[in-house]
Amino acid sequence: MQAPLFLSSIAQEIGITNPIANDFIIHALTPLEYGEEHDVSYIDQAQYFRVLAESKVGAVLVRERDYETHKASFPAHVQPLFVRNPHLAFAKLSQKFAQSEFADPFAPTLYDKSTKPSYPNIQPCAQIMQGVHIGGNVTIGARTLIMPGVVISDDVVIGDDCKIYPNVVIYRQSVIGNRVNIHAGSVIGSDGFGYAHTDSGEHCKIEHNGIVRIDDDVEIGANVTIDRAVFGQTHIKHGVKIDNLVQIGHNCVIGEHSLLVSQVGLAGSTSTGRNVVMGGQAGTGGHIHIGDFTQIAGRGAVGKNLPPNTKWGGHPLMPLDEWMKFYVSLRRMLKKQEG
């Protein structure tokens, strides 16, 4: 069991420069919106100071100059921790909370009928084929089929009537609903691509300690990757259908009944409303929201929030009818030049 982690014990390591007025055991690293009194968050962009008034976190990593500018935004219960680079300090602190995929990495996890009594949360009518590795405290629902070569880490929950095809990897604490199909080679819950950078250009890994949650009636194609959240969850909502070779970054939220066609790539913290359609090779920047019933044509590059019930295409992105007119006009111009 990990020893309690006090604020004072990590102050020097992550570069806190001011005295710690209220020392406490750190329970978790959280966003400002969701933290509690024993949690720590960070601010490295001015827009997040407006969230502080409602935040319940016990301490925030922040630049001293930013604190002086926004001192009035700090409630009395939120303790500022002065650091040169809040993002880098957060990355270093996140490593204190890193978790392994298996609580006992040397315990045999290859599932067969003789080990079935060791897995009380696997329903008797679930079908587990040969060559499946299952970690501790895994739940598998009724009539779910797990095919050869699947690896399921600790504390995973899989609902009823699911099909998990060969060589799927499901990382720790992932939660999968009922009637979910995950096709061969897909990876659920891998680390997001998150690093903070030192002054000398080195990359400091941000440990991703959140989860992936997949709701009922979702279908995930072959060789899809869905990254776990930094904290909180990456959430694939009810009825979403995902084609082969799609990448979904950390903390994304995909709205109900959305369709993501092959090779779509979503950067971290992208969110969509319901019934969004993204054509092949379309992609987004991070922290972007796409409204309900919006459609993105193939190879569309989304760099801004999009309103509901609209259609878009092109790079740079523009309304789809404008993009089509632009493309036709461009071809006509090129033909005239060639003539």
Buried (B, 14 or more C-beta within 10 A) or exposed (E): EEEEBEBEBBBEEBBBEEEBEEEBEBBBBBBBEBBEEBBBBBBBEEEBBEBBEEBBBBBBBBBBEBBEEBEEBBEEEBBBBBBEBBBBBBBBBBEBBEBEBBBEEEEEBEBEEEEEEEBEEBBEEBEBBEBBBBBBBBBBBBBBBBBEBBBBBBBBBBBBBBBBBBBBBBBBBBBBBBBBBBBBBBBBBBBBBBEBEEEEEEEBBBBBBBBBBBBBBBBBBBBBBBBBBBBBBBBBBBBBBBBBBBBBBBBBBBBBBBBBBBBBBBBBBBBBBBBBBBBBBBBBBEEBBBBBBBBBBBBBBBEEEBEEEBBBBBEEBBEBEEBBEEEEEEEEEEEEEEE
